[in-house]
Amino acid sequence: MDANYRVLQIGPDPCTDPLYTLDSAPKDKSGKARYHLCLTFDWRAGVCYDTTAMDAPSKVDCATRGEHVVQATAVLAPATSGASCPRDGRGAVWVIWRKLELTVCFRGGDNPGT
């Protein structure tokens, strides 16, 4: 399982990429930000996630059983619609983050390990 977050932007200026979900800005002694580290959750197609806490999902082995275990089938950005999500025999489900301009598509039901 790779990292849960990926770096979008780093530098002296505040985050501008619409995908950022976390902005870390360590400060110097005067209180001025030394740099901004802009991160986003690392959604990846084909990877399974435990979405019990959707704000902080965790990557899990796809053989894991659980009510909130899902497998991502596509990550669409910029996108604010699930119309392009792949369908399986049970359809498709998706989550849209409008502010982030991000859509994550999942299999047509939970429990990919079943």
C-alpha beads as a LAMMPS data file, in Angstrom:
LAMMPS data file: protein, C-alpha beads

114 atoms
113 bonds

1 atom types
1 bond types

-500.0 500.0 xlo xhi
-500.0 500.0 ylo yhi
-500.0 500.0 zlo zhi

Masses

1 110.0

Atoms # bond

1 1 1 0.000 0.000 0.000
2 1 1 1.489 3.272 -1.084
3 1 1 1.162 6.583 0.703
4 1 1 -2.310 7.850 1.615
5 1 1 -1.583 11.368 0.329
6 1 1 0.269 12.782 -2.650
7 1 1 1.929 16.168 -3.030
8 1 1 0.236 18.561 -5.437
9 1 1 2.201 21.724 -4.846
10 1 1 5.021 22.986 -2.658
11 1 1 6.388 26.490 -2.424
12 1 1 6.118 29.878 -0.756
13 1 1 2.560 30.576 -1.946
14 1 1 -0.685 29.157 -0.479
15 1 1 -2.302 26.178 -2.211
16 1 1 -4.085 26.981 -5.466
17 1 1 -4.725 23.545 -7.026
18 1 1 -8.445 22.776 -6.580
19 1 1 -7.632 19.184 -5.580
20 1 1 -5.798 20.094 -2.396
21 1 1 -7.299 18.757 0.815
22 1 1 -4.518 19.534 3.256
23 1 1 -2.277 22.582 3.466
24 1 1 0.655 22.324 5.844
25 1 1 2.599 25.537 6.355
26 1 1 5.405 25.370 8.932
27 1 1 6.137 28.818 10.334
28 1 1 9.393 30.557 11.143
29 1 1 10.041 32.388 14.457
30 1 1 8.225 35.507 13.223
31 1 1 5.098 33.485 12.368
32 1 1 5.529 33.700 8.587
33 1 1 4.964 30.491 6.628
34 1 1 8.287 29.059 5.425
35 1 1 6.547 27.095 2.671
36 1 1 3.197 25.529 1.857
37 1 1 2.863 21.789 1.325
38 1 1 -0.375 21.040 -0.538
39 1 1 -1.609 17.449 -0.332
40 1 1 -4.558 15.454 -1.616
41 1 1 -5.791 11.993 -0.737
42 1 1 -4.220 9.403 -3.034
43 1 1 -7.269 7.816 -4.705
44 1 1 -6.224 5.184 -7.279
45 1 1 -8.236 3.002 -9.642
46 1 1 -8.040 -0.692 -8.752
47 1 1 -7.246 -0.023 -5.087
48 1 1 -9.632 -0.950 -2.271
49 1 1 -10.465 1.382 0.594
50 1 1 -12.185 1.162 3.936
51 1 1 -14.473 4.187 3.814
52 1 1 -15.867 3.898 7.347
53 1 1 -14.449 7.408 7.819
54 1 1 -14.908 8.880 4.333
55 1 1 -12.918 11.996 5.265
56 1 1 -9.936 9.781 6.035
57 1 1 -10.327 6.462 4.169
58 1 1 -7.620 3.841 4.464
59 1 1 -6.220 1.546 1.798
60 1 1 -6.907 -2.135 2.407
61 1 1 -6.272 -5.419 0.644
62 1 1 -9.118 -6.126 -1.801
63 1 1 -9.748 -9.482 -0.096
64 1 1 -10.825 -7.558 3.012
65 1 1 -14.485 -7.986 3.875
66 1 1 -16.466 -5.144 5.329
67 1 1 -19.590 -3.088 4.949
68 1 1 -17.603 0.014 3.997
69 1 1 -14.895 -1.622 1.868
70 1 1 -15.050 -0.442 -1.737
71 1 1 -12.877 -0.754 -4.812
72 1 1 -12.187 2.350 -6.898
73 1 1 -12.730 1.740 -10.615
74 1 1 -11.775 5.216 -11.866
75 1 1 -10.570 8.564 -10.575
76 1 1 -11.803 11.459 -12.703
77 1 1 -10.355 14.966 -12.412
78 1 1 -11.443 17.535 -13.212
79 1 1 -14.934 16.058 -13.055
80 1 1 -18.131 16.704 -11.119
81 1 1 -20.268 13.911 -12.558
82 1 1 -20.373 10.137 -12.367
83 1 1 -21.626 9.823 -15.960
84 1 1 -18.218 8.560 -17.147
85 1 1 -17.815 5.980 -14.389
86 1 1 -17.349 2.373 -15.562
87 1 1 -20.333 0.096 -14.928
88 1 1 -20.215 -3.498 -13.747
89 1 1 -22.993 -6.075 -13.442
90 1 1 -24.386 -4.182 -10.461
91 1 1 -24.075 -0.703 -11.964
92 1 1 -21.762 1.904 -10.519
93 1 1 -21.567 4.262 -7.590
94 1 1 -19.479 7.374 -7.190
95 1 1 -18.581 10.171 -4.818
96 1 1 -18.190 13.724 -6.083
97 1 1 -16.166 16.428 -4.378
98 1 1 -17.346 19.562 -6.211
99 1 1 -14.845 21.922 -4.568
100 1 1 -12.016 19.576 -5.541
101 1 1 -13.464 18.941 -9.016
102 1 1 -12.930 15.241 -8.330
103 1 1 -15.110 12.178 -8.887
104 1 1 -14.130 8.738 -7.600
105 1 1 -15.994 5.792 -9.121
106 1 1 -16.527 2.520 -7.274
107 1 1 -17.846 -0.936 -8.129
108 1 1 -21.610 -1.215 -8.205
109 1 1 -21.750 -2.404 -4.600
110 1 1 -19.744 -2.620 -1.407
111 1 1 -17.799 -5.634 -0.168
112 1 1 -15.380 -6.335 -3.035
113 1 1 -13.881 -9.150 -0.967
114 1 1 -17.110 -11.177 -1.071

Bonds

1 1 1 2
2 1 2 3
3 1 3 4
4 1 4 5
5 1 5 6
6 1 6 7
7 1 7 8
8 1 8 9
9 1 9 10
10 1 10 11
11 1 11 12
12 1 12 13
13 1 13 14
14 1 14 15
15 1 15 16
16 1 16 17
17 1 17 18
18 1 18 19
19 1 19 20
20 1 20 21
21 1 21 22
22 1 22 23
23 1 23 24
24 1 24 25
25 1 25 26
26 1 26 27
27 1 27 28
28 1 28 29
29 1 29 30
30 1 30 31
31 1 31 32
32 1 32 33
33 1 33 34
34 1 34 35
35 1 35 36
36 1 36 37
37 1 37 38
38 1 38 39
39 1 39 40
40 1 40 41
41 1 41 42
42 1 42 43
43 1 43 44
44 1 44 45
45 1 45 46
46 1 46 47
47 1 47 48
48 1 48 49
49 1 49 50
50 1 50 51
51 1 51 52
52 1 52 53
53 1 53 54
54 1 54 55
55 1 55 56
56 1 56 57
57 1 57 58
58 1 58 59
59 1 59 60
60 1 60 61
61 1 61 62
62 1 62 63
63 1 63 64
64 1 64 65
65 1 65 66
66 1 66 67
67 1 67 68
68 1 68 69
69 1 69 70
70 1 70 71
71 1 71 72
72 1 72 73
73 1 73 74
74 1 74 75
75 1 75 76
76 1 76 77
77 1 77 78
78 1 78 79
79 1 79 80
80 1 80 81
81 1 81 82
82 1 82 83
83 1 83 84
84 1 84 85
85 1 85 86
86 1 86 87
87 1 87 88
88 1 88 89
89 1 89 90
90 1 90 91
91 1 91 92
92 1 92 93
93 1 93 94
94 1 94 95
95 1 95 96
96 1 96 97
97 1 97 98
98 1 98 99
99 1 99 100
100 1 100 101
101 1 101 102
102 1 102 103
103 1 103 104
104 1 104 105
105 1 105 106
106 1 106 107
107 1 107 108
108 1 108 109
109 1 109 110
110 1 110 111
111 1 111 112
112 1 112 113
113 1 113 114
